[in-house]
Each structure stands twice: as structure tokens, then as C-alpha cells.
Amino acid sequence: MQVVFHTGAHYTDDGRLLKCLLNNKDEFRKRNVAVPGPGKYRTLLKDAFAALDGTVPAADARNVLVDAILDDETADRLILTNEHFFGSPRFALGNGQLYPLAAERMRHLDQLFDSDRIELCMAVCNPATFLPKALDRASAEQQAQLLAATPPQSLLWSELFTRIRHALPEMPITIWCNEDTPVIWPEVIRALAGLEPGEKINGGFDLLREIMSREGMRRFRAYLRDHPNLTDTQKKRVMIAFLDKYALAEKLEEELDLPGWTGDLVEELTEIYDNDIARLTEIPGLRLITP
């Protein structure tokens, strides 16, 4: 069985991905793709992580987990999603790294699902927007201490995925930038479900609708009806063109509030982020979904 673990930089997803997957659950089931509700596995996996601290899983641990998760359902592909696979927000930074527990958690998952093929799918985002949200619940003093100990310029996604790749050299990894998600949403859902390019899904334009005016969406859907044979690449180009004209500016703005967070720093972090994303393509076995 293929077991797909979806996670994301905290706050890159507010449950919309899970909602979209569940809206497609019946169609996915016909393809032997299971999308269990998170209530069936999040606590189970959390407890399993705790039990695996320095120990080897019990011989029947995998079968017990799968039976509890699938609940008499059968599947060739199992999709599990949780933004806390790498730890809660307080573990987002540590040792000068993003998600210092990530490689260890993926090794644990590989041990738990030892007879299966595991895969990681994850959204990343610009540290300039990620850090203010990840540290939102920390006090101003804690924020200042964390940022002093870990300069934001040093936090690289390529370092995170290099660590994960060293831990699990053969595991497929699929990632995408949260900033691109409205345009690549159908491709992201297909990647998780293991579908072929162009296969229809429910809710493929849900995120686009959130940031585009009603008039823009009306014209966009009319364009698709008039051009039914567009490829995925062509559809993405059309989406970008319509967003250029009809995007809702207020939906694209994000409030950034951290000590010392200046316009110059945001610009610097954005440039580092862009260069870092380019480096991700050099990691073996990593697929980057782009517009």
C-alpha cells in the first residue's frame, strides 16, 4: 500500500485541503484511494510517536494502525493529512533549523508502516510570512529571543528537505509553494490522490474563487467552457492571466508583525526564499509543483 503523508508549514492550510479531499472521497474510493477522517488517526499517530521514543515498533503495530484507520475499508493508497506531523507550532524552530524533528518523525513513520511505501507531500511558504504566524502565540520577549538565536535569513527549506532525504533516501517527496496554491490546487489534489494529469476533481477552483472577483470567475469559467481541451499547463497560464486582471487585492495582503520586521527584511527574506526554492529542484527524488 502507498501511504501518503501530507503536512505543511504551519498556517499554510486552514483545513481546505482536507475538505477538498473529503469532497472527492467517493470518487477516490472507486480508485482504491482512501481518505479517512482525521479523527481516526491523528491521536493514534501522536501516541505512536510517543511510544517509539528510542524503541522499535511492535510486530503488529502497523496492522493495528491500518485496521483502526481504514475501519474495514480496503485501499491501495491511503492519504493522511496533519499539519502537526513534524510537531506543534512550538517545534517549528529549533537548533537553527525549520522543523528540527522532521527527519526523526519521518523515520518513525517509515518504521510504523514498514511494509508499505510512504510518500511525503508538503506545502512551504516564504519565511517572511511563515515566521510571524508560527510565532504568533509567543510573547514579544519570546519572539525576540527566538529570532536572536535563529536569524531568519538562515532558515532554509532546502536544508529541511536535505535532512529528510538523508534520513529516507528512496521516499518520494512532493512539495509546492503556498503562494502558488490557488493556481496549482487541482494538481496538488491529484498528486496526493495519485491521479493522472487532467483528471477531474471536485473543487479544483475553490481557492481561486476566494481571491478573484465574481466577475473574474464568471469570465474564467466561460473561457474554460469555450476552450474545453486546455492542458493543465495552459489552464494555469489562463488562471494567472485572469488573476492579473481580477484578483482581489485585499485577499492577497498579509499582516506581518514581529520585532524588527521591516520592509527591507521582508524583501531580503523573499529573495533568499526564491533562491532556496530553486535549490530544492536539485534534491534527488523531490518533485516541485509549480504554476
PECORBEL-V99374 format. One line per field, one symbol per residue. burial: b if it has 9 or more other ideal C-beta (glycine too) atoms within 8 Angstrom, else e. A space follows every 50 residues. Layout:
burial = ???
This chain:
burial = bbbbbbbbbbebbeebbbbbbbebbebbbebbbbbbebebbbebbbebbe ebeeeebeeebbeebbebbbeeeebebbbbbbbbbbbeeebbbeeebbbb bbbebbbbbbbbbeebebbbbbbbbbbbbbbbbbbeeeeeebbbebbeeb ebeebbbbbbbbbbbebbeebebbbbbbebbbbbbbbbbbbbbbeeeeee bebbbbbbeebbeeebbebbbebbeeeeebebeebbebbbebbeebbbee eeeeebebeebeeebbebbbebbeebbebbeebebbebbee
